[in-house]
Amino acid sequence: MLGKTVTVTVDLPLGTCHPGYSDTSYSVNYGYIEGICAPDGEWQDAYILGVNEPVAAFTGKVASVIRRRNDGEEKWVVCPESMFPSKEETARAVDFCERYFDSEIIM
């Protein structure tokens, strides 16, 4: 999946409050990739990096995968084709949510 071009349908745009935690807001666009089943049986979840305004959908490349060791889920990180975020940049961008999980970033 790394390097694959996918389209993310955004259901939690940048700036949206987390549905379960009103004190947490999304600092990136977040959504799902329809047609790709994730380990939890739902559509594959994805963070979008490199898009600094709320969007309804985005097509880009899978730059990395965040594997949650204590949750069993994977989150894909999708960004523009010309963007190559490091592990550190990715970790900072998704820390608003991933800080609550034991995660590893796979490049």
C-alpha positions in Angstrom: 0.0 0.0 0.0 2.9 2.4 0.5 3.2 4.7 -2.5 -0.3 3.7 -3.7 -2.6 6.5 -4.9 -5.9 6.6 -3.0 -8.9 8.9 -2.5 -9.9 9.7 1.0 -13.4 10.7 1.8 -13.1 13.2 4.7 -15.7 12.8 7.5 -13.7 14.8 10.1 -12.3 17.9 8.4 -9.4 19.9 9.8 -10.6 21.9 12.8 -13.5 19.5 13.7 -13.9 18.5 17.3 -13.4 14.8 18.0 -16.8 13.1 18.3 -16.0 11.5 21.6 -13.7 14.1 23.2 -14.9 17.7 22.8 -11.5 19.0 24.1 -9.7 17.5 21.1 -9.9 18.9 17.6 -8.5 17.5 14.4 -5.3 19.3 13.3 -5.4 17.5 9.9 -8.2 16.2 7.7 -9.3 12.7 8.5 -11.5 10.2 6.8 -11.6 6.8 5.1 -10.8 5.0 1.9 -13.9 3.4 0.5 -13.4 0.0 -0.9 -10.5 -1.0 1.3 -11.4 -3.0 4.3 -9.4 -2.3 7.5 -8.5 -4.8 10.2 -11.5 -3.6 12.2 -14.0 -4.5 9.4 -14.7 -0.8 8.5 -13.3 1.2 5.6 -9.6 2.0 5.9 -9.0 5.2 8.0 -6.6 7.8 6.8 -5.0 11.0 8.0 -4.2 13.6 5.3 -1.0 15.6 5.6 0.0 18.6 3.5 -3.6 20.0 3.0 -4.0 23.0 5.3 -7.7 23.7 4.8 -10.8 21.6 5.4 -11.7 19.4 2.4 -14.4 16.9 1.5 -12.1 14.5 -0.3 -8.5 14.2 -1.3 -6.5 12.1 -3.7 -2.9 11.5 -2.9 -0.3 8.8 -2.1 0.0 6.6 1.0 3.2 7.9 2.6 3.2 5.8 5.7 1.1 3.5 7.9 0.5 4.0 11.6 0.1 0.7 13.3 -1.5 0.8 16.8 -0.1 -2.0 18.9 -2.6 -1.7 21.7 -5.7 -1.2 19.5 -5.3 -3.5 16.4 -6.1 -0.6 14.0 -4.0 0.9 11.2 -4.2 4.4 10.0 -2.8 5.3 6.6 -1.1 8.7 6.1 -2.0 10.2 2.7 -0.3 13.3 1.3 0.4 15.0 -2.0 2.6 13.1 -4.5 5.4 15.6 -4.0 5.5 15.5 -0.2 7.7 13.1 1.7 7.1 13.7 5.5 9.6 12.1 7.9 8.5 9.9 10.8 9.0 12.8 13.1 6.9 15.2 11.0 4.2 12.5 10.7 4.3 11.9 14.5 3.9 15.6 15.2 1.0 16.0 12.8 -1.1 13.1 14.2 -0.1 13.5 17.9 -3.4 15.1 18.7 -5.0 11.6 18.4 -2.2 9.1 18.4 -0.8 10.2 21.8 -3.4 7.9 23.3 -2.1 4.8 21.6 1.0 2.7 21.5 1.8 3.3 17.8 4.6 2.8 15.3 5.0 4.6 12.0 5.9 2.4 9.1 7.5 4.2 6.1 
